[in-house]
Every structure is written in structure tokens, then in C-alpha cells.
Amino acid sequence: MVDMQHTLAKSVSCAGVGVHSGVRARLTLKPAPTGTGIVFLRTDVEKGTGTVRAHAETVTDTQLGTTISNEHGVSVAVVEHLLAAIAGLGIDNL
């Protein structure tokens, strides 16, 4: 039996203030092809360095929240609540 993968039907965005940084942030969740997984793209860093995959191997800190980072040292912090909601909804690719 083949397990179907799931993504969003369309993009959705929200904006607010970072819980620890106090800096205004915008988040856009976009549909992605099968096999993509959950990928964050930082648009405020040098082009080509902002992709951070959500995977246990990319966790670099767990103090006051979960931080994931890539090989360029670019990180995304406090991802655990969003990732839990994504998993709870059965979404595999974003």
C-alpha cells in the first residue's frame, strides 16, 4: 500500500512579533511537491543560504525553544509549535 503525502491547497500568510526577538516577522506557508518535506526559507539573508530543512539532524539548540540551522549557520527558532500543528494536520510537504 502506498502512503499518500499531503500539502496545502494554497498559500497562507501571517505576521507578528517574534516571541523572543521582539522583531516583526512574516510567515508564508506554501504548497510543495511530494518528497519535499518541511523546508523553511529565510528571505532576509544572503540569497542561496536561507534554506533550512526541518529534520532532527538540523536541531542546533533546545533552550527556550527549538532552533534548526543549516550548513551556512542560518537558523530558524521556536519552530516546535508550528511543526507540531503541521504534523497534527498530516501535512508532509511545505
Order of alpha helices (4+ residues) and beta strands (2+ residues): beta-beta-beta-beta-beta-beta-beta-alpha
